[in-house]
Amino acid sequence: MAQSSGKKEIVRGFSFAGISCGIKESKNKDLGLIVSSIPAVTAGVFTTNRVKAAPVKISMEQIDAKKAQAIIINSGNANACTGHQGMIDAKKIIRKTARELSIAEDLVHMSSTGLIGKPLPVNLITAALPSLVSNLSPINIDDAATAIMTTDRFKKVIVKRIRIAGKTGTIAGIAKGAGMICPNMATMLSYLVTDIAVQPKALDSALRTAVNMSFNRLSVDNDMSTNDTVLAMANGMAANRPLSRTSADYRKFERALTALATDLARLIAKDGEGATKIVDIHVRGARTESDAEKVCRAVANSMLVKTALYGEDPNWGRILSAIGYSGADIDEDRVTIYLNGSRLYSKGKGIDKERVKSNLLSKEEITIRIDLGLGKKTAGFITSDLTEKYIQINAHYET
């Protein structure tokens, strides 16, 4: 395994690398690696799509061991819908990565993202592994984040530090995602690493909470991928007493992990293919949390709402219509709708658009606040607007 460069670590015991191995014709970085110096407690959440890429199938089998030490990720090729050969190819890369790192094969996870249906260029990847490993560094997290991008316009990296039982710990995360973003795992990859010691069941529970409150409340275009993966690794090098779900600081850790995942989700929404605006939707006053979530999802996924926001049209009628078909229990005479703090609809009547400030939706960040007036339950969601650019990008994307 590559030795530490001696530079200050971002997360104790973790190294990162990202290089170009030639999968992308652009020669942009397309092969990333994350390595812990020791085996780490590991948890994962994967796409709910019934069609799953080969590396997802393998990771779903491996995750039961709750231990890993390395994650290798390629972009530019999804290794999805590639049949039995796709499984053989993924396992070959995992095996060669393990050999290059001098670790056990079952401690290596793999992810892929990119075009569906094309054989994985195994020889390009395996030939690049020595260079990839030699580029491992405790500070190269940006290179790893860049290597996993596809249609992303910018890399997505978040680092947070928290105090746990008198020890300072770090949580860092990278993500990719811009299109095919849909709740119940968006089309994205994300890797969260921490030096905080966490017991396996506690890490799994915290990760699922974080994902449910962030990536599962994110929508760009209501399409779900075959490759979605979120993996979390905790190597315990902060030397705190391992957190269980009953530990005094467990909730603090869970909140920090959720906050980090939410920040990454916001970056994905901001980077939505062709997007010009990031949209936060807040629903309150619902009878049940389920109703609040239904309203959030309906508004977030409405093409009419999203295009109106792009056009900076304060069309409260489209929002109200989405609320009405959401399946939630509502009373239109008790609903109140606010756009960027301005009340546009209440008590069964809306404000004439001619009376609305002309620049109400001119900002990059938009907030839609909805009060159903029926109860005390709330929910939040993140989305983006929909533009002509989205069509241009996806009309010419091969799969």
C-alpha positions as CSV (number, residue, x, y, z in Angstrom):
1,M,0.0,0.0,0.0
2,A,1.2,3.5,-0.8
3,Q,2.9,5.3,2.1
4,S,1.5,8.6,3.6
5,S,3.1,11.7,2.1
6,G,3.5,13.1,5.6
7,K,1.1,16.0,4.7
8,K,-1.7,16.8,7.1
9,E,-4.6,14.3,6.8
10,I,-8.1,15.4,6.0
11,V,-9.5,12.3,7.8
12,R,-7.0,10.3,9.9
13,G,-6.0,7.1,8.3
14,F,-7.7,7.8,4.9
15,S,-6.0,8.4,1.6
16,F,-7.5,9.4,-1.7
17,A,-6.5,9.3,-5.4
18,G,-8.0,10.2,-8.8
19,I,-6.4,9.8,-12.2
20,S,-7.3,9.4,-15.9
21,C,-7.1,5.8,-17.2
22,G,-8.6,6.5,-20.6
23,I,-12.2,5.5,-20.2
24,K,-13.3,9.1,-21.1
25,E,-12.4,10.3,-24.5
26,S,-11.9,13.7,-22.9
27,K,-9.0,12.3,-20.9
28,N,-10.6,13.8,-17.7
29,K,-10.1,11.9,-14.5
30,D,-12.1,8.8,-14.5
31,L,-10.7,6.4,-11.9
32,G,-10.8,7.1,-8.1
33,L,-9.7,5.4,-5.0
34,I,-10.4,5.7,-1.3
35,V,-8.3,3.7,1.1
36,S,-8.2,3.4,4.9
37,S,-4.9,2.4,6.5
38,I,-6.8,-0.2,8.5
39,P,-10.0,-2.2,7.9
40,A,-13.0,0.1,8.7
41,V,-16.5,-0.5,9.8
42,T,-18.6,-0.1,6.7
43,A,-22.3,0.4,5.9
44,G,-24.0,1.0,2.6
45,V,-27.3,1.9,0.9
46,F,-28.0,1.1,-2.7
47,T,-30.4,1.8,-5.6
48,T,-33.9,0.5,-5.3
49,N,-34.1,0.1,-9.1
50,R,-34.8,-3.6,-9.9
51,V,-32.1,-3.3,-12.6
52,K,-28.8,-3.1,-10.9
53,A,-25.3,-2.7,-12.2
54,A,-22.7,-5.4,-11.6
55,P,-20.7,-3.5,-9.0
56,V,-23.9,-2.7,-7.0
57,K,-24.7,-6.4,-6.9
58,I,-21.3,-7.3,-5.6
59,S,-21.3,-4.5,-3.0
60,M,-24.7,-5.5,-1.8
61,E,-23.2,-9.0,-1.1
62,Q,-20.1,-7.7,0.5
63,I,-21.8,-5.1,2.8
64,D,-23.0,-7.9,5.1
65,A,-19.4,-8.3,6.3
66,K,-19.6,-4.7,7.6
67,K,-15.8,-4.3,7.0
68,A,-13.9,-2.7,4.1
69,Q,-10.6,-1.0,3.5
70,A,-10.8,0.4,0.0
71,I,-13.3,1.7,-2.6
72,I,-12.4,1.9,-6.3
73,I,-14.7,3.9,-8.5
74,N,-14.7,4.4,-12.3
75,S,-16.7,7.0,-14.2
76,G,-17.5,7.0,-17.9
77,N,-18.9,3.4,-17.9
78,A,-21.7,2.1,-15.6
79,N,-21.0,-1.6,-16.1
80,A,-24.7,-2.0,-16.1
81,C,-26.8,-4.4,-18.3
82,T,-23.5,-6.1,-19.3
83,G,-24.6,-9.6,-18.3
84,H,-22.4,-12.2,-16.6
85,Q,-19.3,-10.6,-18.2
86,G,-20.0,-7.5,-16.2
87,M,-19.7,-9.4,-12.9
88,I,-16.5,-11.1,-14.1
89,D,-15.0,-7.7,-15.0
90,A,-15.9,-6.1,-11.8
91,K,-14.5,-8.9,-9.7
92,K,-11.3,-8.9,-11.8
93,I,-10.7,-5.2,-11.0
94,I,-11.5,-5.8,-7.3
95,R,-9.0,-8.7,-7.2
96,K,-6.3,-6.7,-8.9
97,T,-6.9,-3.6,-6.7
98,A,-6.6,-5.8,-3.6
99,R,-3.4,-7.2,-4.8
100,E,-2.0,-3.8,-5.6
101,L,-2.9,-2.6,-2.1
102,S,-1.7,-5.8,-0.4
103,I,-5.1,-6.3,1.3
104,A,-7.8,-9.0,1.3
105,E,-10.0,-9.0,-1.8
106,D,-13.2,-9.0,0.3
107,L,-12.1,-5.6,1.8
108,V,-12.4,-3.9,-1.6
109,H,-15.7,-2.4,-2.8
110,M,-16.2,-1.2,-6.4
111,S,-18.6,1.4,-8.0
112,S,-19.1,2.5,-11.6
113,T,-21.0,5.3,-13.2
114,G,-21.5,6.4,-16.8
115,L,-22.9,4.9,-19.9
116,I,-25.1,1.8,-19.6
117,G,-24.7,-1.3,-21.7
118,K,-21.1,-1.0,-22.7
119,P,-18.5,-3.6,-21.6
120,L,-16.2,-2.2,-18.9
121,P,-12.7,-1.5,-20.4
122,V,-11.0,-3.7,-17.8
123,N,-7.5,-3.5,-19.4
124,L,-7.5,0.2,-19.2
125,I,-8.4,0.2,-15.5
126,T,-6.0,-2.6,-14.4
127,A,-3.1,-1.1,-16.3
128,A,-3.7,2.2,-14.4
129,L,-3.9,0.6,-11.0
130,P,-0.2,1.0,-10.1
131,S,-0.3,4.7,-11.0
132,L,-3.6,5.1,-9.1
133,V,-2.2,3.6,-5.9
134,S,1.0,5.6,-6.2
135,N,-1.1,8.8,-6.3
136,L,-2.8,8.0,-2.9
137,S,-2.4,10.9,-0.6
138,P,-4.2,12.0,2.6
139,I,-5.0,15.3,0.9
140,N,-6.1,14.2,-2.6
141,I,-9.8,14.1,-1.8
142,D,-10.5,16.6,-4.6
143,D,-8.9,14.3,-7.1
144,A,-11.1,11.4,-6.0
145,A,-14.2,13.7,-6.2
146,T,-13.3,14.8,-9.7
147,A,-12.6,11.3,-10.9
148,I,-16.2,10.1,-10.2
149,M,-17.9,12.9,-12.1
150,T,-19.9,12.4,-15.3
151,T,-22.1,15.3,-16.4
152,D,-21.3,17.1,-13.2
153,R,-20.1,20.7,-13.6
154,F,-18.2,20.7,-10.4
155,K,-16.8,18.4,-7.8
156,K,-18.7,17.9,-4.5
157,V,-16.7,17.7,-1.3
158,I,-17.8,18.4,2.3
159,V,-15.7,18.1,5.5
160,K,-17.0,18.5,9.0
161,R,-15.3,18.2,12.4
162,I,-17.1,17.3,15.6
163,R,-16.2,16.6,19.3
164,I,-17.1,13.0,20.4
165,A,-16.4,12.0,24.0
166,G,-13.7,14.6,24.3
167,K,-12.1,13.6,21.0
168,T,-12.1,15.7,17.8
169,G,-13.3,13.6,14.9
170,T,-13.7,14.3,11.2
171,I,-16.4,13.3,8.7
172,A,-15.7,13.9,5.0
173,G,-17.8,13.1,2.0
174,I,-17.7,13.2,-1.8
175,A,-20.5,12.8,-4.2
176,K,-21.4,12.8,-7.9
177,G,-24.7,13.5,-9.4
178,A,-26.4,15.9,-11.8
179,G,-29.0,14.0,-13.8
180,M,-31.3,11.0,-13.2
181,I,-31.9,12.2,-9.7
182,C,-34.9,10.7,-8.0
183,P,-36.0,10.0,-4.4
184,N,-35.4,6.6,-2.9
185,M,-31.7,6.8,-3.9
186,A,-30.9,9.4,-6.4
187,T,-28.7,8.7,-9.4
188,M,-25.6,9.4,-7.6
189,L,-22.6,8.0,-5.9
190,S,-21.5,9.2,-2.4
191,Y,-18.7,8.1,-0.1
192,L,-18.6,9.2,3.5
193,V,-15.5,8.5,5.6
194,T,-14.8,9.2,9.3
195,D,-12.1,8.6,11.8
196,I,-14.7,8.3,14.6
197,A,-15.1,4.8,16.1
198,V,-18.6,3.6,15.5
199,Q,-20.1,0.1,16.0
200,P,-21.5,-1.6,12.9
201,K,-25.2,-1.4,13.8
202,A,-24.8,2.2,14.9
203,L,-23.1,3.2,11.6
204,D,-25.7,1.4,9.5
205,S,-28.5,3.2,11.5
206,A,-26.9,6.6,11.3
207,L,-26.2,6.2,7.5
208,R,-29.8,5.2,6.8
209,T,-31.1,8.2,8.8
210,A,-28.7,10.5,6.9
211,V,-29.7,9.1,3.5
212,N,-33.4,9.3,4.2
213,M,-33.2,12.9,5.3
214,S,-30.9,14.0,2.5
215,F,-30.4,12.0,-0.7
216,N,-33.9,10.5,-0.4
217,R,-35.4,14.0,-0.3
218,L,-33.7,15.2,-3.4
219,S,-35.1,15.2,-6.9
220,V,-33.8,16.7,-10.2
221,D,-35.7,14.9,-12.9
222,N,-37.6,12.0,-11.2
223,D,-35.4,9.3,-12.9
224,M,-33.7,6.6,-10.9
225,S,-30.4,5.0,-11.9
226,T,-29.0,1.4,-11.9
227,N,-25.8,2.3,-10.0
228,D,-26.8,4.5,-7.0
229,T,-24.5,3.8,-4.0
230,V,-23.8,5.4,-0.7
231,L,-21.0,3.8,1.4
232,A,-19.8,5.0,4.8
233,M,-16.5,3.9,6.4
234,A,-15.4,4.5,10.0
235,N,-11.9,3.4,10.9
236,G,-11.9,4.5,14.6
237,M,-8.6,6.3,14.4
238,A,-10.0,9.2,16.5
239,A,-9.6,6.7,19.4
240,N,-13.0,7.4,21.0
241,R,-15.0,4.7,22.6
242,P,-16.9,3.1,19.7
243,L,-20.4,4.6,19.5
244,S,-23.4,2.4,19.9
245,R,-27.0,3.5,19.3
246,T,-27.3,4.1,23.0
247,S,-24.1,6.1,23.4
248,A,-24.5,9.7,24.7
249,D,-22.9,11.1,21.6
250,Y,-24.6,8.9,19.0
251,R,-27.3,11.4,18.1
252,K,-24.6,14.1,17.7
253,F,-22.8,11.9,15.3
254,E,-26.0,11.0,13.5
255,R,-26.9,14.7,13.1
256,A,-23.4,15.6,11.8
257,L,-23.6,12.7,9.3
258,T,-27.1,13.9,8.2
259,A,-25.9,17.5,7.9
260,L,-23.0,16.4,5.7
261,A,-25.2,14.3,3.5
262,T,-27.7,17.2,3.2
263,D,-24.9,19.6,2.1
264,L,-23.9,17.1,-0.6
265,A,-27.5,16.7,-1.7
266,R,-27.8,20.5,-2.0
267,L,-24.7,20.5,-4.2
268,I,-26.2,17.8,-6.4
269,A,-29.4,19.9,-6.8
270,K,-27.3,23.0,-7.5
271,D,-25.5,21.0,-10.2
272,G,-28.7,19.5,-11.7
273,E,-28.3,19.2,-15.4
274,G,-29.0,22.6,-16.9
275,A,-30.3,23.9,-13.6
276,T,-30.1,27.6,-12.8
277,K,-31.8,27.5,-9.4
278,I,-31.7,25.3,-6.3
279,V,-35.1,25.0,-4.6
280,D,-35.9,24.2,-1.0
281,I,-39.4,23.0,-0.2
282,H,-40.7,23.2,3.3
283,V,-44.1,21.7,4.2
284,R,-45.7,22.2,7.7
285,G,-49.1,21.8,9.1
286,A,-49.7,18.3,7.9
287,R,-51.7,15.7,9.8
288,T,-49.0,13.1,9.3
289,E,-45.3,13.1,8.3
290,S,-46.3,10.9,5.3
291,D,-48.7,13.6,4.1
292,A,-46.0,16.3,4.4
293,E,-43.6,14.2,2.4
294,K,-46.2,13.5,-0.3
295,V,-46.7,17.2,-0.8
296,C,-43.0,17.8,-0.9
297,R,-42.4,15.1,-3.5
298,A,-45.4,16.2,-5.7
299,V,-44.2,19.8,-5.8
300,A,-40.6,18.9,-6.3
301,N,-41.3,16.5,-9.2
302,S,-43.8,18.7,-11.0
303,M,-42.5,19.7,-14.4
304,L,-44.9,22.6,-14.5
305,V,-43.6,24.0,-11.2
306,K,-40.0,23.4,-12.2
307,T,-40.3,25.2,-15.5
308,A,-42.2,28.1,-13.9
309,L,-39.4,28.6,-11.5
310,Y,-36.9,28.6,-14.4
311,G,-39.1,31.2,-16.1
312,E,-39.3,33.2,-12.8
313,D,-43.0,32.9,-13.0
314,P,-44.6,33.0,-9.5
315,N,-47.3,30.5,-10.6
316,W,-48.8,29.5,-7.3
317,G,-51.6,27.7,-9.2
318,R,-49.1,25.0,-10.4
319,I,-47.9,24.5,-6.8
320,L,-51.5,24.2,-5.5
321,S,-52.3,21.7,-8.2
322,A,-49.4,19.5,-7.3
323,I,-50.5,19.7,-3.6
324,G,-53.9,18.6,-4.7
325,Y,-52.8,15.5,-6.6
326,S,-50.1,14.5,-4.1
327,G,-52.4,12.0,-2.3
328,A,-52.1,13.9,1.0
329,D,-55.0,14.9,3.1
330,I,-55.5,18.6,2.3
331,D,-58.2,21.3,2.5
332,E,-57.5,24.0,-0.2
333,D,-59.2,26.7,2.0
334,R,-56.6,26.0,4.7
335,V,-53.5,25.9,2.5
336,T,-51.0,28.8,2.5
337,I,-48.2,29.1,-0.1
338,Y,-45.2,31.3,0.2
339,L,-42.5,31.9,-2.4
340,N,-39.3,33.4,-1.1
341,G,-41.2,34.7,1.9
342,S,-44.0,36.3,0.0
343,R,-47.5,34.9,0.6
344,L,-49.1,34.1,-2.7
345,Y,-52.1,32.0,-1.7
346,S,-54.2,31.6,1.4
347,K,-57.8,31.0,2.5
348,G,-58.7,29.6,-0.9
349,K,-57.6,32.6,-2.9
350,G,-54.4,33.6,-4.6
351,I,-52.7,36.9,-5.1
352,D,-52.9,38.3,-8.7
353,K,-49.5,37.8,-10.3
354,E,-49.5,41.4,-11.4
355,R,-49.1,42.4,-7.7
356,V,-46.1,40.1,-7.1
357,K,-42.6,41.6,-7.1
358,S,-41.1,41.2,-10.6
359,N,-37.8,40.1,-9.2
360,L,-39.3,37.6,-6.6
361,L,-37.7,34.6,-8.2
362,S,-34.6,36.2,-9.7
363,K,-32.2,34.7,-7.1
364,E,-30.3,31.4,-7.5
365,E,-31.9,30.0,-4.3
366,I,-35.6,29.6,-4.1
367,T,-37.7,28.7,-1.1
368,I,-41.2,27.3,-1.4
369,R,-43.0,27.2,2.0
370,I,-46.4,25.5,2.3
371,D,-48.6,25.4,5.4
372,L,-51.4,22.8,5.1
373,G,-53.1,24.2,8.2
374,L,-54.2,20.7,9.4
375,G,-51.7,19.5,12.0
376,K,-48.1,19.7,13.3
377,K,-46.1,17.4,11.0
378,T,-43.4,18.7,8.7
379,A,-41.1,17.7,5.9
380,G,-38.4,19.2,3.7
381,F,-37.2,18.5,0.1
382,I,-34.5,19.8,-2.3
383,T,-35.0,20.2,-6.1
384,S,-33.9,22.4,-9.0
385,D,-35.6,24.1,-11.9
386,L,-35.9,22.6,-15.4
387,T,-34.4,24.3,-18.4
388,E,-33.8,23.8,-22.1
389,K,-30.3,22.8,-21.3
390,Y,-31.5,19.7,-19.5
391,I,-33.1,18.5,-22.8
392,Q,-29.9,19.4,-24.8
393,I,-27.7,17.3,-22.4
394,N,-29.9,14.3,-22.3
395,A,-31.0,14.3,-26.0
396,H,-27.4,13.5,-26.8
397,Y,-26.3,11.3,-23.9
398,E,-26.0,7.8,-25.3
399,T,-28.0,6.0,-22.5
